[in-house]
Amino acid sequence: MIAVYLILLIPLIGMGLLALLGDSPKAGLINTRCNLLALLAAIWLAVDVLWNGPQLSIGRMLYIDSFNVYLVALTAFVGSTTSIFSGPYMQHERDIGRLTAARLKLYYSMYQGFMLAMYLVLTTNNMGVMWVSMEGATLATVLLVSLYRSPESVEAAWKYFILCGVGIAQALFGTVLLYFAAEQKLGVGGDALLWTELHEHAGVLDPAILGLAFVFLLVGYGTKIGLVPLHNWLPDAHSEGPTPMSAILSGLLLNDALYAVVRCKMLVDGSLGTHMAGYLMMGFGLLSFLVAALFLHRQTDIKRLFSYSSIEHMGLMTFAFGVGSPWATFAALFHMTTHSLTKSAIFVTVGHAAQLAGTQRMDKIRGLILTQPNIGWGLLIGTVAIAGFPPFGVFASEFLVLVATMHDYPWLTPFLLLGIGLAFAGLFRHIQAMVYGEVPEGQKPIEANLWPVMLHLALVLWLGLSIPGFLGNWFNQATQLISGGLPQ
């Protein structure tokens, strides 16, 4: 368990260090090194768990299995590559006067605080601590969204705080109900909130209380996922906050919220013996998938465009986890990976495109492939990947979701195909002009760090062509844990 402690300790130390040194020229380097150290610890932890099985800390407050260790590694990787992009990007923002030294300190310290909260959500064994960690991630994100202190960013931060505050309060009530159901069988005390204890005794817990608890937990954590109709905060938060925050918000935090819902679903399935939780997730997921695909057509801001794309993909993952079969669960885990890698790469490219054009309005971003080909190609290939074109990994994961749906709920397949088609059309009606349109006067190349983009997209291409054996084994173990079976 030493690796787990390191994963939690490194961002904690980094947060304190960057609160003091966040305005120095080396702040970006310190931030990157903290994330790379956490990534090394995550790799160590992943290898240990895959070889030796689940791990439980001495006080039983931390628990690592094949499901959460996979997400810890993914979080550490995307957090590291985004931090590499973040340093030069935020220095440019300071050079043009958008940030002061104090706000730069706030940014870097909250970046590490945000990573710490996400790691704690994933590694804790206590459902109450999970809720507290999710609230901590919310507060860190509020400070990041309002970083520029413009009227629009402050409004977006307040909207985020109010909507997610109301949502997380529902999750708190669901957690209280979960404890109420557990303490009747496990007794009063901390054990009644330990996930390992709840999962082991799920069959004897009161199904009526647990079913009601899941409704509140789904609504609460579903707000953080961005499920319709609880999604309104997400496009505003993306469009007004700094771009590196958008990359980790879309690529990581939404996964953590969905992870919390799936953990709760596993308890409810074991108690009720029915598919009630799965049907709720399928309904919310499919609604989010279709509504977000429609809203893609109405956007004028490039970051809002890809924010709705995130809602669409999170809806698809929620739907797949709701289906609950081994194939659907495998597909959802795979899609988590491909979406996180692709969407974080896109936001890095979008950040550079907005700096190049001096605006986030899509009608002002034109001719990227002529002005600065690496940005233009990065945006085009990233959009092709996230739209589900073969041979990229998003195509493979979406295809697996379709196969699983055709097997278990064939009458829902046309709705998925409709959503995929709408999303494809909504993305490319905007992207084509931005990449190939006429170059505006005065648009000059900028210094752009796109190697994180190339690395992410290369990985997504590799996953579309062939899933490595160790990763396939990883997904299989997590699938068996969640659904109780393996894809056949």
C-alpha positions as CSV (number, residue, x, y, z in Angstrom):
1,M,0.0,0.0,0.0
2,I,3.0,2.3,0.0
3,A,2.2,3.4,-3.6
4,V,-1.3,4.5,-2.5
5,Y,0.1,6.6,0.2
6,L,2.6,8.2,-2.2
7,I,-0.2,8.9,-4.7
8,L,-2.1,10.9,-2.0
9,L,1.0,12.4,-0.4
10,I,2.6,13.8,-3.5
11,P,-0.2,16.2,-4.6
12,L,-0.7,17.2,-1.0
13,I,2.9,18.3,-0.7
14,G,2.7,19.8,-4.2
15,M,-0.4,21.9,-3.2
16,G,1.5,23.4,-0.3
17,L,4.7,24.0,-2.2
18,L,2.9,25.7,-5.2
19,A,0.8,27.8,-2.8
20,L,4.2,29.4,-1.9
21,L,6.0,29.2,-5.3
22,G,3.2,29.2,-7.8
23,D,4.2,32.6,-9.2
24,S,7.9,31.6,-9.9
25,P,9.2,30.8,-13.4
26,K,9.6,27.2,-12.2
27,A,6.1,26.7,-11.0
28,G,5.0,24.9,-14.2
29,L,8.0,22.5,-13.8
30,I,7.2,21.8,-10.2
31,N,3.6,21.0,-11.1
32,T,4.7,18.7,-13.9
33,R,7.2,16.9,-11.7
34,C,4.6,16.3,-9.0
35,N,2.3,14.8,-11.5
36,L,5.0,12.6,-13.1
37,L,5.9,11.3,-9.6
38,A,2.3,10.5,-8.9
39,L,2.2,8.7,-12.3
40,L,5.2,6.5,-11.4
41,A,3.5,5.6,-8.1
42,A,0.3,4.8,-10.0
43,I,2.2,2.5,-12.3
44,W,3.8,0.8,-9.3
45,L,0.3,0.4,-7.7
46,A,-1.3,-0.9,-10.9
47,V,1.4,-3.6,-11.4
48,D,1.1,-4.6,-7.8
49,V,-2.7,-5.0,-7.9
50,L,-2.8,-6.8,-11.2
51,W,-0.2,-9.3,-9.9
52,N,-1.2,-9.7,-6.3
53,G,-5.0,-8.8,-6.3
54,P,-7.0,-6.2,-4.4
55,Q,-5.4,-4.4,-1.5
56,L,-6.9,-3.1,1.7
57,S,-5.1,-0.6,4.0
58,I,-4.5,-1.4,7.7
59,G,-7.3,0.9,8.9
60,R,-9.5,-0.3,6.0
61,M,-10.0,3.3,4.8
62,L,-8.3,2.7,1.5
63,Y,-9.2,-0.1,-0.9
64,I,-7.7,-0.8,-4.4
65,D,-9.0,-3.3,-6.9
66,S,-8.9,-3.8,-10.6
67,F,-11.6,-1.2,-11.2
68,N,-10.3,1.8,-9.4
69,V,-6.6,1.1,-10.0
70,Y,-7.2,1.4,-13.7
71,L,-8.8,4.8,-13.2
72,V,-6.0,5.9,-10.8
73,A,-3.5,5.1,-13.6
74,L,-5.6,6.9,-16.2
75,T,-6.0,9.9,-14.0
76,A,-2.3,10.1,-13.3
77,F,-1.4,9.9,-16.9
78,V,-3.8,12.5,-18.2
79,G,-3.0,14.8,-15.2
80,S,0.7,14.5,-16.1
81,T,0.4,15.2,-19.9
82,T,-2.0,18.1,-19.2
83,S,0.5,19.6,-16.7
84,I,3.2,19.5,-19.4
85,F,0.9,21.6,-21.7
86,S,-0.3,23.7,-18.7
87,G,3.1,25.4,-17.9
88,P,3.7,27.3,-21.2
89,Y,0.0,27.9,-21.7
90,M,-0.5,29.6,-18.3
91,Q,2.8,31.5,-18.7
92,H,1.4,32.9,-21.9
93,E,-1.8,33.9,-20.1
94,R,0.2,35.8,-17.6
95,D,2.4,37.5,-20.2
96,I,-0.7,38.9,-22.0
97,G,-2.1,40.2,-18.7
98,R,-5.0,37.8,-18.1
99,L,-3.5,36.5,-14.9
100,T,-1.7,38.1,-11.9
101,A,1.0,36.4,-9.8
102,A,-1.5,35.6,-7.0
103,R,-4.0,33.9,-9.5
104,L,-1.1,31.9,-10.9
105,K,-0.4,30.6,-7.4
106,L,-4.0,29.8,-6.9
107,Y,-4.1,27.9,-10.2
108,Y,-1.1,25.7,-9.6
109,S,-2.0,24.9,-5.9
110,M,-5.6,24.1,-6.9
111,Y,-4.4,21.9,-9.8
112,Q,-2.7,19.8,-7.2
113,G,-5.6,20.0,-4.8
114,F,-7.9,18.9,-7.6
115,M,-5.7,15.9,-8.4
116,L,-5.6,15.0,-4.7
117,A,-9.4,15.1,-4.4
118,M,-9.7,12.9,-7.5
119,Y,-7.2,10.3,-6.2
120,L,-9.0,10.2,-2.9
121,V,-12.4,9.6,-4.6
122,L,-10.9,6.6,-6.4
123,T,-8.9,5.1,-3.5
124,T,-11.1,5.5,-0.5
125,N,-13.0,2.6,0.9
126,N,-15.4,4.8,2.9
127,M,-18.5,6.0,1.0
128,G,-18.7,9.1,3.3
129,V,-15.1,10.0,2.5
130,M,-15.9,9.5,-1.2
131,W,-18.6,12.2,-0.9
132,V,-16.3,14.6,1.0
133,S,-13.6,14.1,-1.7
134,M,-16.1,14.8,-4.5
135,E,-17.1,18.0,-2.7
136,G,-13.4,18.9,-2.4
137,A,-13.0,18.5,-6.1
138,T,-16.1,20.7,-6.6
139,L,-14.6,23.5,-4.5
140,A,-11.2,23.3,-6.3
141,T,-13.0,23.5,-9.6
142,V,-15.0,26.5,-8.6
143,L,-11.8,28.4,-7.9
144,L,-10.3,27.3,-11.2
145,V,-13.4,28.2,-13.2
146,S,-13.4,31.8,-11.7
147,L,-9.7,32.2,-12.2
148,Y,-9.9,35.0,-14.7
149,R,-12.3,37.0,-12.5
150,S,-14.3,38.2,-15.6
151,P,-18.1,38.7,-15.1
152,E,-18.7,35.6,-17.3
153,S,-16.2,33.4,-15.4
154,V,-17.6,34.4,-12.0
155,E,-21.1,33.7,-13.2
156,A,-20.0,30.3,-14.5
157,A,-18.3,29.5,-11.2
158,W,-21.5,30.5,-9.2
159,K,-23.7,28.4,-11.5
160,Y,-21.3,25.5,-11.1
161,F,-21.2,25.9,-7.3
162,I,-25.0,26.2,-7.0
163,L,-26.0,23.4,-9.3
164,C,-23.3,21.0,-8.2
165,G,-23.8,22.0,-4.6
166,V,-27.5,21.0,-4.8
167,G,-26.5,17.8,-6.6
168,I,-23.9,16.8,-4.1
169,A,-26.4,17.5,-1.3
170,Q,-28.6,14.8,-2.9
171,A,-25.7,12.5,-2.9
172,L,-25.1,13.2,0.8
173,F,-28.7,12.3,1.5
174,G,-28.3,9.1,-0.5
175,T,-25.1,8.3,1.5
176,V,-27.1,8.8,4.8
177,L,-29.7,6.4,3.6
178,L,-27.0,3.9,2.7
179,Y,-25.6,4.2,6.2
180,F,-29.1,3.8,7.6
181,A,-29.7,0.6,5.7
182,A,-26.2,-0.7,6.7
183,E,-26.2,0.1,10.4
184,Q,-29.3,-2.1,10.9
185,K,-27.2,-5.1,9.9
186,L,-23.6,-4.0,10.5
187,G,-24.1,-2.0,13.7
188,V,-23.4,1.7,14.4
189,G,-19.9,2.8,13.4
190,G,-17.6,3.4,10.6
191,D,-17.9,-0.1,9.2
192,A,-21.4,0.7,8.0
193,L,-19.9,3.0,5.4
194,L,-17.0,0.8,4.2
195,W,-17.6,-0.3,0.6
196,T,-16.0,-3.7,1.2
197,E,-18.4,-4.4,4.1
198,L,-21.4,-3.1,2.2
199,H,-20.6,-5.2,-0.8
200,E,-20.0,-8.3,1.2
201,H,-23.4,-7.9,3.0
202,A,-25.4,-6.4,0.2
203,G,-27.7,-9.3,0.1
204,V,-29.0,-8.7,3.6
205,L,-29.5,-5.0,3.4
206,D,-33.0,-3.5,3.2
207,P,-33.7,-3.4,-0.6
208,A,-36.4,-0.6,-0.2
209,I,-34.0,1.8,1.5
210,L,-31.1,0.9,-0.8
211,G,-33.2,1.5,-3.9
212,L,-34.3,4.9,-2.6
213,A,-30.7,5.7,-1.7
214,F,-29.5,4.9,-5.3
215,V,-32.1,7.4,-6.7
216,F,-30.5,10.2,-4.6
217,L,-27.0,9.0,-5.3
218,L,-27.6,8.9,-9.1
219,V,-29.1,12.4,-9.1
220,G,-26.3,13.7,-6.9
221,Y,-23.3,12.2,-8.6
222,G,-25.1,12.4,-12.0
223,T,-25.0,16.2,-11.6
224,K,-21.2,15.9,-11.6
225,I,-21.2,13.5,-14.6
226,G,-23.2,16.1,-16.5
227,L,-26.3,14.0,-17.1
228,V,-29.3,15.8,-18.6
229,P,-31.2,17.7,-17.2
230,L,-28.5,18.3,-14.6
231,H,-25.8,19.4,-17.1
232,N,-26.2,23.1,-17.4
233,W,-23.1,23.9,-15.4
234,L,-20.7,22.0,-17.6
235,P,-20.6,24.1,-20.8
236,D,-20.2,27.3,-18.8
237,A,-17.4,25.9,-16.6
238,H,-15.6,24.7,-19.7
239,S,-15.9,27.9,-21.7
240,E,-14.9,30.3,-19.0
241,G,-12.2,28.5,-17.1
242,P,-8.5,28.0,-18.2
243,T,-8.1,25.4,-20.9
244,P,-5.9,22.9,-18.9
245,M,-8.8,22.8,-16.4
246,S,-11.2,21.9,-19.2
247,A,-8.9,19.0,-20.2
248,I,-8.8,17.4,-16.7
249,L,-12.4,18.3,-15.9
250,S,-13.7,16.6,-19.0
251,G,-11.1,13.8,-19.2
252,L,-11.0,12.9,-15.4
253,L,-13.5,14.4,-13.0
254,L,-16.6,13.2,-15.0
255,N,-15.0,9.7,-14.9
256,D,-14.7,9.9,-11.1
257,A,-18.4,10.8,-10.7
258,L,-19.4,7.9,-12.9
259,Y,-17.1,5.6,-10.9
260,A,-19.0,6.6,-7.7
261,V,-22.4,5.8,-9.4
262,V,-21.1,2.4,-10.6
263,R,-19.8,1.5,-7.1
264,C,-23.3,2.3,-5.7
265,K,-25.0,0.3,-8.5
266,M,-23.0,-2.7,-7.5
267,L,-24.4,-2.5,-4.0
268,V,-28.0,-2.0,-5.1
269,D,-27.8,-4.9,-7.6
270,G,-26.6,-7.2,-4.8
271,S,-29.4,-6.1,-2.5
272,L,-32.4,-5.8,-4.9
273,G,-31.6,-8.7,-7.2
274,T,-33.3,-6.6,-10.0
275,H,-32.2,-4.3,-12.7
276,M,-33.8,-1.2,-11.3
277,A,-30.5,0.7,-11.0
278,G,-29.5,-0.3,-14.5
279,Y,-32.8,0.9,-16.0
280,L,-32.3,4.3,-14.3
281,M,-28.8,4.6,-15.6
282,M,-29.9,3.6,-19.1
283,G,-32.7,6.2,-19.1
284,F,-30.6,9.1,-17.9
285,G,-27.6,8.0,-20.1
286,L,-29.6,7.7,-23.3
287,L,-31.4,11.0,-22.7
288,S,-28.1,12.8,-22.1
289,F,-26.6,11.2,-25.2
290,L,-29.4,12.4,-27.5
291,V,-29.9,15.8,-26.1
292,A,-26.2,16.6,-26.1
293,A,-25.9,15.4,-29.7
294,L,-28.7,17.9,-30.7
295,F,-27.1,20.8,-28.8
296,L,-23.8,20.4,-30.7
297,H,-25.5,22.0,-33.6
298,R,-26.4,25.3,-31.8
299,Q,-23.0,26.2,-30.4
300,T,-20.9,29.3,-31.2
301,D,-18.1,28.8,-28.7
302,I,-15.5,26.1,-29.5
303,K,-15.0,25.1,-25.8
304,R,-18.8,24.8,-25.3
305,L,-19.0,22.7,-28.5
306,F,-16.7,20.1,-27.0
307,S,-18.3,20.4,-23.6
308,Y,-21.5,19.1,-25.1
309,S,-19.5,16.4,-26.8
310,S,-18.3,15.3,-23.3
311,I,-21.9,15.2,-22.1
312,E,-22.8,13.0,-25.1
313,H,-20.0,10.5,-24.4
314,M,-20.6,10.4,-20.6
315,G,-24.3,9.7,-21.4
316,L,-23.2,6.8,-23.6
317,M,-20.9,5.4,-20.8
318,T,-23.7,5.7,-18.3
319,F,-26.0,3.9,-20.6
320,A,-23.5,1.1,-21.2
321,F,-22.9,0.6,-17.5
322,G,-26.7,0.6,-17.0
323,V,-27.0,-2.3,-19.6
324,G,-24.8,-4.1,-17.2
325,S,-23.9,-7.2,-19.3
326,P,-20.2,-8.2,-19.4
327,W,-19.8,-6.9,-23.0
328,A,-21.5,-3.6,-22.2
329,T,-19.4,-3.1,-19.0
330,F,-16.2,-3.9,-21.0
331,A,-17.2,-1.4,-23.6
332,A,-18.0,1.3,-21.0
333,L,-14.5,0.8,-19.4
334,F,-12.9,0.9,-22.8
335,H,-14.8,4.0,-23.8
336,M,-13.8,5.7,-20.5
337,T,-10.2,5.3,-21.6
338,T,-10.5,6.4,-25.3
339,H,-12.7,9.3,-24.4
340,S,-10.4,10.6,-21.7
341,L,-7.4,10.4,-23.9
342,T,-9.1,12.0,-26.9
343,K,-11.0,14.7,-25.2
344,S,-8.1,16.0,-23.2
345,A,-6.0,16.1,-26.4
346,I,-8.8,18.1,-28.1
347,F,-8.9,20.6,-25.3
348,V,-5.2,21.2,-25.5
349,T,-5.5,21.9,-29.2
350,V,-8.6,24.1,-28.6
351,G,-6.6,26.1,-26.1
352,H,-3.9,26.8,-28.7
353,A,-6.5,27.6,-31.4
354,A,-8.2,30.1,-29.1
355,Q,-4.8,31.7,-28.3
356,L,-4.0,31.9,-32.1
357,A,-7.3,33.5,-33.0
358,G,-7.6,35.6,-29.8
359,T,-11.1,34.3,-29.2
360,Q,-13.2,31.2,-28.6
361,R,-15.9,32.2,-31.0
362,M,-15.9,29.6,-33.8
363,D,-16.9,32.1,-36.5
364,K,-13.6,34.0,-35.8
365,I,-11.4,30.9,-35.8
366,R,-10.6,30.2,-39.4
367,G,-7.8,28.7,-41.6
368,L,-5.9,27.0,-38.8
369,I,-4.3,24.5,-41.2
370,L,-2.9,27.4,-43.2
371,T,-1.8,29.6,-40.4
372,Q,-0.3,26.9,-38.1
373,P,-0.7,23.4,-39.6
374,N,0.1,21.5,-36.4
375,I,-2.8,23.1,-34.6
376,G,-5.1,22.6,-37.6
377,W,-4.2,19.0,-38.0
378,G,-4.4,18.4,-34.3
379,L,-7.9,19.7,-34.1
380,L,-9.0,17.9,-37.3
381,I,-7.6,14.5,-36.2
382,G,-8.9,14.9,-32.7
383,T,-12.4,15.6,-34.0
384,V,-12.2,12.7,-36.4
385,A,-11.2,10.5,-33.4
386,I,-13.9,11.7,-31.0
387,A,-16.6,11.5,-33.7
388,G,-16.0,7.7,-33.8
389,F,-14.1,7.3,-37.1
390,P,-12.2,4.0,-37.6
391,P,-9.5,3.0,-36.9
392,F,-9.4,5.2,-33.7
393,G,-10.3,3.6,-30.3
394,V,-13.5,5.6,-29.9
395,F,-14.9,3.8,-32.9
396,A,-14.0,0.4,-31.3
397,S,-15.6,1.3,-28.0
398,E,-18.7,2.7,-29.5
399,F,-19.0,-0.3,-31.7
400,L,-18.8,-2.6,-28.7
401,V,-21.6,-0.6,-27.0
402,L,-23.7,-1.0,-30.1
403,V,-23.0,-4.8,-30.2
404,A,-23.9,-5.1,-26.5
405,T,-27.1,-3.1,-27.0
406,M,-28.2,-5.1,-30.1
407,H,-27.8,-8.3,-28.0
408,D,-29.7,-7.2,-24.9
409,Y,-31.9,-4.3,-26.0
410,P,-32.1,-4.4,-29.8
411,W,-35.0,-1.9,-29.9
412,L,-32.7,0.8,-28.4
413,T,-30.1,0.4,-31.2
414,P,-31.7,3.0,-33.6
415,F,-31.6,5.6,-30.8
416,L,-27.8,5.1,-30.4
417,L,-27.3,5.2,-34.2
418,L,-29.3,8.4,-34.3
419,G,-27.3,10.0,-31.6
420,I,-24.0,9.0,-33.2
421,G,-25.1,10.5,-36.5
422,L,-26.3,13.7,-35.0
423,A,-23.1,14.2,-33.1
424,F,-21.0,13.5,-36.2
425,A,-22.9,16.1,-38.1
426,G,-22.8,18.7,-35.3
427,L,-19.1,18.5,-34.9
428,F,-18.1,18.6,-38.6
429,R,-20.4,21.4,-39.6
430,H,-18.3,23.6,-37.3
431,I,-14.8,22.1,-37.6
432,Q,-14.5,22.2,-41.4
433,A,-14.6,26.0,-41.5
434,M,-12.3,26.4,-38.6
435,V,-9.6,24.2,-40.1
436,Y,-10.0,25.0,-43.8
437,G,-11.7,28.4,-43.9
438,E,-10.1,31.7,-45.1
439,V,-7.4,33.0,-42.9
440,P,-8.4,36.2,-41.1
441,E,-6.1,39.2,-41.3
442,G,-3.5,39.5,-38.6
443,Q,-3.6,35.9,-37.5
444,K,0.0,34.9,-36.7
445,P,1.5,31.6,-35.5
446,I,2.1,31.1,-31.8
447,E,4.4,28.8,-29.8
448,A,2.4,25.6,-29.3
449,N,3.3,22.5,-27.3
450,L,1.4,19.7,-29.1
451,W,3.4,16.6,-28.2
452,P,0.8,15.7,-25.5
453,V,-1.8,15.8,-28.3
454,M,0.3,13.6,-30.5
455,L,0.9,11.1,-27.7
456,H,-2.8,10.8,-26.7
457,L,-4.0,10.5,-30.3
458,A,-1.3,7.9,-31.1
459,L,-2.5,5.9,-28.1
460,V,-6.1,6.2,-29.2
461,L,-5.1,5.0,-32.7
462,W,-3.2,2.1,-31.2
463,L,-6.2,1.1,-29.0
464,G,-8.4,1.2,-32.1
465,L,-6.1,-1.2,-34.0
466,S,-5.3,-3.6,-31.1
467,I,-5.9,-3.6,-27.3
468,P,-2.6,-4.6,-25.6
469,G,-2.8,-7.9,-23.7
470,F,-2.2,-6.3,-20.3
471,L,-4.9,-3.7,-20.8
472,G,-7.4,-6.3,-22.1
473,N,-6.7,-8.4,-18.9
474,W,-7.2,-5.2,-16.8
475,F,-10.5,-4.6,-18.4
476,N,-11.5,-8.2,-18.0
477,Q,-10.8,-8.2,-14.3
478,A,-12.7,-4.9,-13.8
479,T,-15.6,-6.3,-15.9
480,Q,-15.8,-9.4,-13.8
481,L,-15.8,-7.4,-10.6
482,I,-18.6,-5.0,-11.8
483,S,-20.9,-7.4,-13.8
484,G,-20.0,-10.8,-12.3
485,G,-18.9,-12.2,-15.6
486,L,-16.6,-12.0,-18.6
487,P,-17.3,-11.0,-22.2
488,Q,-18.0,-14.1,-24.3
